[in-house]
Amino acid sequence: MRAGAYHRLTPLGALLVMLFGAFALAAYDARAQESRQPEKVVMAWGDVPPLSMQGRDGAPTGFVIELARLLAAKVGFELELRQYPSVPDIAAAQRRGETDMLVGVGMGPAFRDSNLASDVISEVQIRLAIRSEDVEHFDPRSLSGVRIAVIPPTMAANPELFPEATVVEEPGPEAALLALLNGDVDAISYPVNVMFGMTRSARLDGRIAFVGEPLLTLRRKVLVHQSRAELLAPINAALRQFERDGTLDALRAKYLITNPEPVPEVLMVGVHYVPPFAYFNESNEATGFAVEVLRDLAQLAGLKLAFVPVTDEEFGRGPVAGVADILPLMAWNTAREERMDFTYPIHRVPFSIFTRANSPYQPQRLEDLDGLKVAVEIGKNTTLLAEAQGGLDLVYVEGKDGTMNALLDGRADATLSPTNAFWSHVERSGMRDRFKVSATPFFVSESSPALRLGLGEIRERLNAVIPGYLLSDPYARHQADWLGPPVFWTKQRIWLAGAGSLCLVVLLLGLAIWQKRQRARARERQARLLQHSRQLEILVDELERSNRELDSFADIASHDLKEPLRAIHWQVGALQERIRAANEEVPGEVARIADLCMQMEETIRALLASSQHRGKGQDRGDINTEALVEEIHRDLSELIGACGGRFLVETPLPHVHASRAKAKVVFQNLIANGFIYNTSDRPTVRIGYLTPELQDASGLVHVFYVKDNGIGIAPQDQSRIFKPGVRGDFKPERPLPGATGSGLGLSFAKDILESYGQLITFESEPGRGTSFYFSFPNAIGDHNDAPSAAQMADAI
């Protein structure tokens, strides 16, 4: 039994043994693979911008540093960066195996015996770099006797590249650049992008030019020492992945691992629509403050320009070859400085906080925006300022339309924008009154022309003429024409004033003498002014006396003339009654005498009213206009009844602060005219008061209106109806009480209202009626907010 059982178990046991062995072998292979996985990879680096350098925080950065970190994360090793003082030291460490990996170099002869190379990560040119001032007479095709600096053991140091030249070995690119600028050598053989990055970081790129055809095209790779050969395959796999997903392209663009484009003969200037700084006018000509300033600078620097339009997106990216070489004006910041060049500043741009006009918020500083939604333009300086502030609830939008609409539709409570640019945009949209701005700018940036990288020589030519130009009359004129009166004490004028302070010391003595003479002249002027003042007092007294005499004359004349006129009018009326009693027809001459008496009486009343409303305001008080209008209604009852008219008060009427007599003159003249100059079947006059809820087509608010359905005002009369003595040609079909006048009523009304600082206006269509709009000062303590003259003028 046991033997049989043993034999029956043998195949099962064998299977178990095989499975156990397979698992054990797999675990062993995993442990072996784990033991072969590199725990640390050492890479050399030095100060070779833009490949590697120290960042603002002191930590290493650059193209090769960032790519090495990406490889470490992708492949799965720990990266140790080891700094060396020079390029030869870096190369020697990699040859000896002191370091394991070197990123962004060519597979030159010095590395072939000890290193393995990855796939290509970038291609750059090796060309001769010379001083900018030597470009005109330097011939790269004839190098006999030319001293060329090289940095061994780089591929650019190969003497076979320039067999006729005199080779001068330098310990590093910094020493080679110093030798070139000092005149110890005539040219440098080195990768273009490295030399450009190094000179740009030192602001020396304007002193260097690259000439001739490429001596060599260098294919940059990742070198791995033979002792770490197992790294090569996963590094290549990672590089291929970075190439597919765009990571390598982004790094090349970020660190300029390309060859800068040469300086063109005609520079393309990209014009973005930002009036009043830059835009194309109706004639398709580039203009604006920044454009005109750049034109002047280019002429002074001997540059040729051509202007082309650029989109919002292109402007946000900055100037690049193939799109634009220069942008006329852009605000400087550290992020933009990495992608483009800036000249000396030519303009200071204030940034403000904007909110809706009816918003309860009034933020003045960025700190006041906590808890609010803030709209910012993508890619603009305001976004960087807001992000640097931290803690803000940001709403990202495109363009000025985006910020404006985000406020209007409530997606944002505030927005940050260049002050003048935002006001200009909303004014073009006709919506300036819908926004308000912080009392003072929260930030002021300096703006200047922005150049694409590789135009250092152009930057320096512009910088050479900018300081003097900023003190010139053309620049001041551009500021006045496009931006208003310029701020006199700019930074440039401050240092100019400091330089002239010594001259002021010399002028002090002359100034003291001049001031003594000026004081003597001032005393003479004061004496003359005193004499004129006394003469003016005499004239004022004379005017007041004349006014008193005129008032007295008007009172006496009106009284003395009224008495005999009334007697004549009574006698004529009695004569008419006697003629009618005799059943005889009243002669036309008698009726004419009665009409003339009525006109004379109206003229005398107008003369007296003119005298009354020339007062100085001592008779002002709070007036209940509803009671006043009701009184006028009673006074005009005969006129309204005679014409079969209708008088409507359509709204509650507020109290006003004025002379009651003057207010009655205004209302009564306008109401009476509505009935007199009217041929409709039922003449109607409507009176009311406009409020924000009750608006009229006139566009005015907080004013009275008197509207009629009469004959209207003829177009040829509309410009002169407020002039004294002007009357319409219309005559009623039947005599109306008070229908005869002197043509002074509307003139009096206008004078009265203007004496209170108010306005009167009208709308009229012949045959359709007339609407008058006017305002009086509010009563003391009233809160109806009647408009000022300026506000009414704006509304009109």
C-alpha positions in Angstrom: 0.0 0.0 0.0 2.7 2.5 1.0 4.9 1.6 -2.0 1.9 2.1 -4.3 1.0 5.3 -2.7 4.5 6.6 -3.0 4.6 5.7 -6.7 1.2 7.4 -7.2 2.5 10.6 -5.5 5.7 10.9 -7.4 4.3 12.8 -10.4 2.5 15.3 -8.2 5.6 15.9 -6.1 7.7 16.4 -9.2 5.2 19.0 -10.4 5.4 20.8 -7.1 9.2 20.7 -7.2 9.2 22.2 -10.7 6.8 25.1 -9.7 8.8 25.9 -6.6 11.9 26.0 -8.6 10.4 28.3 -11.2 9.2 30.7 -8.5 12.6 30.6 -6.8 14.3 31.3 -10.1 12.0 34.2 -10.9 12.6 35.7 -7.4 16.4 35.3 -7.9 16.2 37.0 -11.3 14.2 39.9 -9.8 16.7 40.2 -7.0 19.5 40.1 -9.5 17.8 42.7 -11.7 17.3 44.8 -8.6 20.9 44.5 -7.7 21.9 45.5 -11.2 19.6 48.6 -11.1 21.9 51.7 -10.6 21.2 53.4 -7.3 23.0 56.6 -8.2 24.3 58.2 -11.4 26.8 61.1 -11.2 26.7 63.8 -13.8 29.2 66.7 -14.2 28.1 70.2 -14.8 29.6 73.7 -14.9 28.8 77.3 -15.7 28.1 76.8 -19.5 24.8 78.7 -20.2 22.3 77.8 -21.5 23.3 74.2 -21.1 24.0 74.5 -17.4 24.4 77.4 -14.9 23.3 78.6 -11.5 19.8 79.9 -11.3 18.6 82.9 -9.2 18.2 80.6 -6.2 21.7 79.3 -6.5 20.6 75.8 -7.6 21.9 74.4 -10.9 19.6 74.8 -13.9 19.7 74.8 -17.7 18.9 72.5 -20.6 21.2 69.6 -19.6 20.3 69.8 -15.9 16.5 69.7 -16.6 16.9 66.9 -19.1 19.0 64.9 -16.7 16.4 65.2 -14.0 13.7 64.1 -16.4 15.8 61.0 -17.4 16.4 60.2 -13.8 12.6 60.2 -13.1 11.8 58.2 -16.2 14.5 55.6 -16.0 14.4 55.3 -12.2 17.8 56.3 -10.8 19.1 58.8 -8.3 20.9 61.8 -9.9 23.9 63.4 -8.3 25.1 66.6 -9.8 28.8 67.3 -9.4 30.1 70.8 -10.3 33.5 71.3 -12.1 35.2 74.6 -12.7 35.7 74.4 -16.5 34.7 72.5 -19.7 38.0 70.6 -19.9 37.6 69.5 -16.3 34.1 68.2 -17.1 35.4 66.3 -20.1 38.3 64.8 -18.2 36.0 63.6 -15.4 33.8 61.8 -17.9 36.7 60.2 -19.7 38.2 58.8 -16.4 34.8 57.4 -15.3 34.8 59.8 -12.3 31.3 60.7 -13.5 28.8 58.3 -15.1 26.8 60.5 -17.5 27.2 63.7 -19.5 24.2 65.3 -21.2 24.2 67.6 -24.3 27.7 67.0 -25.7 29.0 65.6 -29.0 30.8 62.2 -29.3 34.2 63.7 -30.0 37.5 61.8 -30.3 38.2 62.4 -26.6 35.2 60.2 -25.6 35.2 57.5 -28.2 37.3 55.0 -26.3 35.6 55.4 -22.9 32.0 56.3 -23.5 28.8 55.3 -25.3 26.5 57.7 -27.0 22.7 57.9 -27.0 20.4 59.0 -29.8 20.6 62.7 -30.9 18.9 65.2 -28.7 19.7 68.3 -30.6 21.8 69.7 -33.5 23.7 72.9 -33.2 26.2 74.7 -35.4 29.8 75.6 -34.7 30.6 78.9 -36.3 33.1 81.7 -35.8 32.1 84.4 -33.3 33.7 87.8 -33.8 33.3 91.3 -32.4 30.3 93.2 -33.9 32.5 96.1 -35.0 34.7 93.8 -37.1 31.8 92.4 -39.2 32.3 94.7 -42.2 36.0 93.9 -42.8 36.2 90.3 -41.5 36.2 87.7 -44.3 35.4 84.2 -43.0 36.7 82.6 -46.3 40.2 83.9 -45.8 41.5 83.0 -42.3 45.3 83.2 -43.0 46.9 84.8 -40.0 43.6 85.1 -38.1 43.9 84.2 -34.4 41.1 81.8 -33.4 40.4 80.9 -29.8 39.5 77.3 -29.1 38.6 75.3 -25.9 40.0 71.8 -26.1 39.1 69.0 -26.0 35.7 70.1 -27.6 35.0 69.2 -31.2 35.1 72.9 -32.1 38.8 73.0 -31.1 39.8 70.7 -34.1 42.4 72.7 -36.0 41.4 71.0 -39.2 38.3 73.2 -39.3 40.5 76.3 -40.0 43.9 75.1 -41.3 45.3 78.5 -42.2 44.4 80.2 -38.9 46.5 80.6 -35.8 45.0 78.5 -33.1 45.0 79.9 -29.5 43.9 77.5 -26.8 41.9 78.9 -23.9 40.9 77.1 -20.7 37.2 77.8 -21.1 34.6 79.8 -23.0 34.7 82.7 -20.5 38.5 83.2 -21.1 38.0 82.9 -24.8 35.3 85.6 -24.8 37.5 87.9 -22.7 40.4 87.4 -25.1 38.1 88.3 -28.0 36.7 91.4 -26.4 40.3 92.5 -25.4 41.5 92.0 -28.9 43.9 89.2 -28.0 42.2 87.0 -30.6 40.1 87.7 -33.7 37.5 85.0 -33.4 36.2 82.1 -31.3 35.3 78.6 -32.6 32.5 77.3 -30.4 28.9 76.0 -30.5 26.7 79.0 -31.5 23.9 78.4 -29.0 26.3 78.0 -26.0 28.3 81.1 -26.9 25.0 83.0 -27.5 23.6 81.9 -24.2 26.7 82.8 -22.3 27.0 86.3 -23.9 23.3 87.0 -23.4 23.5 86.1 -19.7 26.3 88.6 -19.4 24.5 91.2 -21.6 27.4 91.0 -24.1 25.4 89.5 -27.0 25.3 92.8 -28.7 29.1 92.8 -28.9 29.2 89.4 -30.7 28.3 88.4 -34.2 28.4 85.0 -35.9 29.9 84.9 -39.4 30.5 82.5 -42.2 29.1 79.1 -43.0 28.9 76.5 -40.2 32.3 74.9 -39.6 30.6 71.9 -38.2 27.2 70.7 -37.2 27.3 69.2 -33.8 24.9 66.5 -32.8 24.4 66.6 -29.1 23.8 63.4 -27.3 23.8 61.8 -23.8 27.2 60.1 -23.1 27.3 57.2 -20.7 30.6 55.9 -19.4 31.3 52.3 -20.4 31.2 51.2 -16.8 27.5 52.1 -16.7 26.6 50.7 -20.1 23.3 49.3 -18.8 22.0 52.9 -18.7 22.1 53.4 -22.4 19.0 51.4 -23.5 16.6 52.9 -20.9 17.9 56.4 -21.6 17.3 55.9 -25.3 13.8 54.7 -24.7 13.1 57.7 -22.5 14.5 60.1 -25.1 12.3 58.6 -27.8 9.3 59.1 -25.5 10.3 62.7 -24.8 10.6 63.3 -28.5 7.1 61.9 -29.2 5.3 63.8 -26.5 7.0 67.1 -27.2 9.1 67.3 -24.0 12.3 67.7 -25.9 10.9 70.4 -28.2 9.7 72.4 -25.2 13.2 72.2 -23.5 14.9 73.2 -26.7 12.7 76.2 -27.1 13.0 77.1 -23.4 16.8 77.1 -23.4 17.4 78.2 -27.0 19.2 75.0 -28.0 18.9 76.2 -31.5 20.9 78.6 -33.7 19.7 82.2 -33.5 18.5 83.7 -36.7 20.8 86.3 -38.4 20.0 90.0 -38.2 17.8 90.9 -41.2 18.3 94.0 -43.3 14.7 95.1 -42.6 13.3 94.4 -39.1 9.7 93.2 -38.9 7.8 95.1 -36.3 4.7 93.3 -35.0 1.8 95.7 -34.3 -0.8 94.5 -31.8 -4.1 96.4 -31.6 -3.6 98.3 -28.3 -4.6 102.0 -28.9 -3.3 104.5 -28.2 0.1 102.7 -28.1 -0.1 100.7 -31.3 -2.6 99.9 -34.0 -3.3 100.2 -37.8 -5.5 103.2 -38.7 -8.2 103.5 -41.4 -5.5 104.0 -44.0 -3.8 100.7 -42.9 -0.8 102.6 -41.6 0.8 101.6 -38.3 0.6 104.4 -35.7 0.3 105.0 -32.0 2.6 106.3 -29.3 4.9 103.3 -29.3 5.0 103.0 -33.1 5.9 106.6 -33.6 8.6 106.5 -30.9 10.1 103.4 -32.4 10.1 105.1 -35.8 12.1 108.0 -34.4 14.5 105.6 -32.6 15.1 103.5 -35.7 15.9 106.6 -37.7 18.4 107.7 -35.1 20.0 104.2 -34.9 20.0 103.8 -38.7 17.6 100.8 -38.8 15.0 99.9 -41.4 11.5 98.8 -40.2 8.5 97.2 -41.8 5.2 96.9 -39.8 3.1 93.8 -39.8 -0.1 92.9 -37.8 0.2 90.3 -35.0 -2.6 88.5 -33.2 -3.2 88.4 -29.4 -1.6 85.0 -29.2 1.4 86.0 -31.2 1.8 89.1 -29.0 1.6 87.0 -25.9 4.4 84.7 -27.1 6.6 87.7 -27.8 8.7 88.4 -30.9 10.0 85.3 -32.8 11.7 84.7 -36.1 9.2 84.4 -39.0 6.5 86.4 -37.1 8.1 89.6 -35.8 11.6 90.8 -34.9 10.4 93.6 -32.6 7.2 94.5 -30.7 7.0 98.3 -30.2 6.1 98.2 -26.5 5.9 95.5 -23.9 6.0 95.6 -20.1 9.2 94.0 -18.7 9.1 91.0 -16.3 11.5 88.2 -15.4 9.5 85.5 -17.3 9.4 87.6 -20.5 13.1 88.4 -20.2 13.9 84.6 -20.6 12.1 84.6 -24.0 13.0 88.0 -25.4 15.2 91.1 -25.2 14.3 94.5 -23.9 15.8 97.9 -24.6 16.0 100.7 -22.0 12.5 101.6 -20.9 10.7 104.3 -22.9 7.4 104.4 -21.0 6.0 103.8 -17.5 2.6 101.9 -17.5 0.3 102.2 -14.4 -1.8 99.2 -13.5 -5.1 99.7 -11.7 -8.0 97.6 -10.2 -11.3 98.0 -12.1 -14.8 97.1 -10.8 -18.3 97.6 -12.0 -19.6 101.1 -11.4 -22.4 99.8 -9.2 -20.1 97.4 -7.3 -20.1 97.7 -3.5 -16.3 96.9 -3.6 -13.7 99.6 -3.8 -10.3 97.7 -3.7 -7.2 99.9 -3.9 -4.5 97.3 -3.4 -4.0 93.7 -4.2 -4.5 92.8 -0.6 -8.0 94.2 -0.8 -8.9 91.5 -3.4 -8.9 88.6 -0.9 -12.3 86.9 -1.1 -13.1 88.4 -4.5 -13.1 86.8 -7.9 -10.4 88.5 -10.0 -10.3 88.4 -13.9 -6.8 88.4 -15.4 -5.7 88.1 -19.0 -3.8 84.9 -19.9 -0.1 85.5 -20.6 -0.1 89.2 -19.5 1.8 91.0 -16.8 -1.3 91.3 -14.7 -1.5 87.5 -14.4 2.0 87.3 -13.2 1.4 90.1 -10.6 -1.8 88.4 -9.4 -0.1 85.0 -9.2 2.9 86.4 -7.4 0.5 88.0 -4.8 -0.9 84.6 -4.0 -4.2 83.7 -2.3 -6.4 85.3 -5.0 -9.4 83.6 -6.7 -8.3 84.1 -10.3 -10.6 83.9 -13.4 -8.4 83.5 -16.5 -9.8 85.2 -19.7 -8.6 86.1 -23.2 -8.0 89.8 -24.1 -9.6 93.0 -22.9 -13.0 91.8 -24.1 -12.6 88.9 -21.7 -11.9 91.1 -18.7 -14.7 93.5 -19.5 -17.3 90.8 -20.1 -16.2 88.9 -17.0 -17.1 92.0 -14.9 -20.3 92.7 -16.7 -21.7 89.2 -16.5 -20.7 88.7 -12.9 -18.1 86.0 -13.4 -15.6 88.4 -11.7 -15.8 91.1 -9.0 -12.7 92.9 -10.2 -10.0 92.9 -12.8 -6.4 94.0 -13.1 -5.4 95.9 -16.2 -3.1 98.6 -17.5 -5.1 101.7 -16.7 -5.0 103.6 -20.0 -5.4 100.4 -22.1 -8.6 99.3 -20.2 -10.2 102.8 -20.4 -9.4 103.0 -24.1 -11.0 99.6 -24.7 -14.2 100.3 -22.8 -14.6 103.8 -24.4 -14.5 102.2 -27.9 -17.2 99.9 -26.6 -19.2 102.9 -25.4 -19.3 101.5 -21.8 -16.9 103.7 -19.8 -19.7 104.7 -17.4 -20.2 101.1 -16.4 -16.8 100.8 -14.7 -14.8 102.5 -11.9 -11.1 102.4 -11.1 -9.0 102.4 -8.0 -7.9 105.8 -6.8 -4.2 105.0 -7.4 -2.3 102.4 -9.4 -1.4 99.3 -7.5 1.7 98.8 -9.7 3.7 100.8 -12.2 5.8 98.9 -14.7 8.4 100.0 -17.1 7.8 99.2 -20.8 10.1 99.2 -23.8 10.5 97.7 -27.2 10.9 93.9 -27.1 13.2 92.1 -29.5 13.5 88.5 -30.4 16.6 86.7 -29.1 19.6 87.1 -31.4 19.2 90.8 -32.0 21.7 92.0 -29.3 23.4 94.3 -31.7 20.1 95.9 -32.6 19.3 96.3 -28.9 22.6 98.1 -28.2 22.1 100.4 -31.2 18.7 101.4 -29.8 20.0 101.7 -26.3 22.7 104.1 -27.6 20.1 106.6 -28.7 17.2 106.1 -26.2 18.6 108.2 -23.3 19.1 111.3 -25.4 15.8 110.8 -27.2 13.8 110.7 -24.0 14.9 114.2 -23.3 14.0 115.5 -26.8 11.1 117.6 -28.0 9.8 114.9 -30.4 9.4 112.4 -27.5 7.6 115.1 -25.5 5.3 115.8 -28.4 4.4 112.2 -28.8 3.6 111.9 -25.1 1.4 115.0 -25.3 -0.3 113.9 -28.6 -1.0 110.3 -27.6 -1.0 110.1 -23.8 -1.7 113.7 -22.6 0.8 116.0 -20.7 3.9 113.9 -19.8 5.3 113.6 -16.4 8.3 115.9 -16.3 10.4 114.3 -13.6 11.3 111.0 -15.3 14.3 109.0 -14.2 16.3 110.4 -17.1 15.5 114.0 -16.2 16.4 113.3 -12.6 20.0 112.3 -13.4 20.2 115.1 -15.8 19.2 117.5 -13.1 21.8 116.0 -10.8 24.5 116.5 -13.4 23.5 120.1 -13.7 23.4 120.8 -10.0 27.0 122.3 -10.2 25.8 124.8 -12.7 23.0 125.9 -10.4 25.5 126.9 -7.8 27.1 129.3 -10.3 23.7 130.7 -11.2 22.7 131.5 -7.6 24.2 134.9 -7.5 22.6 135.9 -10.8 19.3 134.5 -9.5 19.5 136.7 -6.4 20.0 139.8 -8.5 17.1 138.8 -10.8 14.8 138.2 -7.8 15.6 141.6 -6.4 14.5 143.2 -9.7 11.5 140.9 -9.8 10.4 142.1 -6.3 10.7 145.7 -7.4 8.5 144.9 -10.5 6.1 143.0 -8.3 5.6 146.0 -6.1 4.9 148.1 -9.2 2.4 145.5 -10.4 0.7 145.4 -6.9 0.3 149.2 -7.0 -1.2 149.0 -10.4 -3.5 146.2 -9.3 -4.6 148.2 -6.3 -5.4 151.1 -8.5 -7.4 148.8 -10.9 -9.1 147.2 -7.9 -10.3 150.6 -6.7 -11.5 151.5 -10.2 -13.3 148.2 -10.3 -15.1 148.9 -7.0 -16.2 152.2 -8.5 -17.6 150.4 -11.6 -19.3 147.8 -9.4 -21.0 150.6 -7.3 -22.0 152.3 -10.5 -23.5 149.0 -11.9 -25.4 148.4 -8.7 -26.8 152.0 -8.8 -27.7 151.5 -12.4 -29.5 148.3 -11.6 -31.4 149.9 -8.8 -32.4 152.8 -11.1 -33.4 150.3 -13.8 -35.6 148.3 -11.3 -37.2 151.5 -10.1 -37.8 152.7 -13.6 -39.4 149.3 -14.5 -41.7 149.6 -11.5 -42.6 153.2 -12.1 -43.0 152.7 -15.9 -45.2 149.7 -15.5 -47.4 151.4 -12.8 -47.7 154.7 -14.7 -48.4 153.0 -18.0 -50.9 150.5 -16.7 -53.3 153.1 -15.2 -54.1 155.1 -18.4 -54.0 151.9 -20.4 -56.6 150.2 -18.2 -58.7 153.3 -18.5 -58.5 153.2 -22.3 -59.2 149.5 -22.3 -62.3 150.1 -20.0 -63.6 152.9 -22.2 -63.1 150.8 -25.4 -65.0 147.9 -23.7 -67.8 150.2 -22.7 -68.0 151.6 -26.2 -68.2 148.0 -27.6 -71.0 147.2 -25.2 -73.0 150.3 -26.2 -72.6 149.4 -29.9 -73.7 145.8 -29.3 -76.7 147.1 -27.2 -77.8 149.1 -30.2 -77.7 145.9 -32.2 -75.0 147.3 -34.4 -71.8 145.7 -35.6 -68.6 146.7 -33.7 -66.3 148.5 -36.2 -63.0 146.8 -36.9 -61.1 149.8 -35.8 -62.6 149.6 -32.3 -61.8 145.9 -32.1 -58.2 146.7 -33.2 -57.9 149.3 -30.5 -58.9 146.6 -27.9 -56.3 144.1 -29.3 -53.6 146.8 -29.1 -54.5 147.6 -25.5 -54.2 143.9 -24.6 -50.8 143.6 -26.3 -49.5 146.7 -24.5 -50.7 145.4 -21.2 -48.9 142.1 -21.8 -45.7 144.0 -22.7 -45.8 146.0 -19.6 -46.3 142.8 -17.5 -43.3 141.2 -19.2 -41.2 144.3 -18.4 -42.2 144.1 -14.8 -41.5 140.3 -14.7 -38.0 141.0 -16.2 -37.3 143.5 -13.4 -38.5 141.0 -10.8 -36.4 138.0 -11.8 -33.1 140.0 -11.9 -32.9 139.8 -8.1 -30.1 138.2 -6.2 -31.9 135.3 -4.7 -33.0 136.7 -1.4 -36.5 135.5 -2.2 -35.6 131.9 -2.5 -37.4 129.2 -0.5 -38.7 125.7 -0.7 -41.6 125.6 -3.1 -44.4 123.0 -3.4 -44.5 122.7 -7.2 -47.8 120.7 -7.1 -49.5 123.7 -5.3 -47.8 126.1 -7.7 -49.0 124.2 -10.8 -52.5 124.0 -9.4 -52.5 127.8 -8.9 -51.3 128.3 -12.5 -54.1 125.9 -13.6 -56.6 128.3 -11.9 -55.0 131.4 -13.4 -55.2 129.9 -16.9 -58.8 128.5 -16.5 -60.2 131.1 -18.9 -57.6 130.2 -21.6 -58.1 126.4 -21.1 -61.9 126.8 -21.2 -61.8 129.0 -24.3 -59.7 126.5 -26.3 -61.5 123.4 -24.9 -58.2 122.2 -23.6 -57.1 119.5 -21.0 -54.4 119.9 -18.4 -52.9 116.7 -16.9 -50.3 116.3 -14.0 -48.9 112.8 -14.7 -46.5 112.3 -11.8 -45.9 113.5 -8.3 -44.0 116.8 -8.4 -41.1 117.4 -5.9 -40.3 120.5 -3.9 -37.7 122.8 -5.3 -35.6 125.7 -3.8 -36.1 128.9 -5.8 -38.0 132.1 -6.1 -41.7 131.4 -6.2 -42.3 134.3 -8.6 -39.6 133.1 -11.0 -40.7 129.5 -10.9 -44.2 130.6 -11.7 -42.9 132.5 -14.7 -41.2 129.4 -16.1 -44.1 127.0 -15.6 -46.8 129.4 -16.6 -45.1 130.5 -19.9 -44.5 126.8 -20.9 -48.1 125.7 -20.0 -49.8 128.7 -21.6 -47.8 128.3 -24.9 -49.0 124.7 -25.1 -52.6 125.8 -25.3 -52.1 129.0 -27.4 -50.0 127.4 -30.1 -52.3 124.5 -30.7 -54.8 123.6 -33.4 -55.8 120.1 -32.3 -59.4 119.2 -31.6 -58.6 119.0 -27.9 -55.4 120.8 -26.9 -53.7 118.9 -24.1 -50.7 119.9 -21.9 -49.1 117.3 -19.7 -46.7 118.0 -16.9 -44.6 115.6 -14.8 -41.2 114.8 -13.3 -38.7 112.3 -14.6 -37.0 109.8 -12.2 -34.7 106.9 -12.9 -37.8 104.7 -13.1 -39.7 107.2 -15.4 -37.4 108.1 -18.3 -38.2 109.8 -21.5 -36.7 109.5 -25.0 -34.7 112.7 -24.3 -32.3 110.7 -22.2 -32.6 113.2 -19.3 -33.5 112.1 -15.7 -34.5 114.0 -12.6 -36.1 116.9 -14.5 -39.5 118.4 -15.1 -41.3 118.1 -18.4 -44.1 120.1 -20.1 -45.5 118.4 -23.2 -48.2 119.5 -25.6 -49.9 118.2 -28.7 -49.7 121.6 -30.5 -48.3 122.9 -33.8 -44.7 122.3 -32.7 -41.7 124.6 -33.6 -40.7 125.1 -37.2 -37.1 123.8 -37.8 -36.0 127.3 -38.8 -37.2 128.7 -35.5 -35.7 126.0 -33.2 -32.3 127.6 -32.9 -33.7 131.0 -31.8 -36.8 130.4 -29.7 -35.0 131.4 -26.5 -33.9 134.7 -27.9 -35.9 137.8 -26.6 -38.7 139.0 -28.8 -38.9 135.9 -31.0 -42.5 134.7 -31.6 -44.0 132.2 -34.0 -46.1 133.3 -36.9 -49.1 131.3 -35.8 -52.3 133.2 -35.0 -55.3 131.5 -33.3 -58.5 131.2 -35.3 -60.4 132.7 -32.4 -59.4 135.2 -29.7 -58.0 133.6 -26.6 -57.5 135.2 -23.2 -53.8 136.0 -22.8 -53.0 134.7 -26.3 -51.1 137.9 -27.2 -47.6 138.2 -26.1 -44.3 140.0 -26.5 -42.0 137.0 -27.3 -40.1 137.3 -24.0 -41.6 134.4 -22.2 -39.2 131.6 -23.2 -36.3 134.1 -22.9 -37.3 134.8 -19.3 -37.7 131.1 -18.6 -34.2 130.3 -19.9 -32.6 133.2 -18.0 -34.3 132.2 -14.7 -33.1 128.6 -15.0 -29.6 129.4 -16.0 -29.4 131.8 -13.0 -29.8 128.7 -10.8 -27.1 126.8 -12.7 -29.7 124.7 -14.5 -30.6 124.0 -18.2 -33.7 123.9 -20.4 -34.0 122.0 -23.6 -36.8 120.7 -25.9 -37.9 118.2 -28.5 -40.3 119.3 -31.2 -41.8 117.9 -34.4 -43.9 120.3 -36.5 -47.5 119.2 -36.3 -46.9 116.7 -33.5 -46.2 119.0 -30.5 -43.3 120.1 -28.3 -41.8 118.7 -25.1 -39.8 121.0 -22.8 -37.3 119.6 -20.2 -35.9 121.7 -17.4 -34.8 121.4 -13.7 -34.8 123.5 -10.6 -32.5 123.2 -7.5 -33.8 120.6 -5.1 -35.4 121.8 -1.9 -33.2 121.9 1.2 -33.0 118.4 2.6 -34.7 116.9 -0.4 -33.0 113.7 -1.8 -34.2 113.7 -5.3 -30.7 114.4 -6.6 -31.6 116.9 -9.4 -28.8 117.0 -11.9 -26.2 119.7 -12.2 -25.8 121.7 -15.4 -22.8 119.6 -16.3 -24.8 116.4 -15.8 -27.7 117.7 -17.9 -25.3 118.7 -20.6 -23.9 115.2 -20.7 -27.4 113.8 -20.9 -28.3 116.1 -23.7 
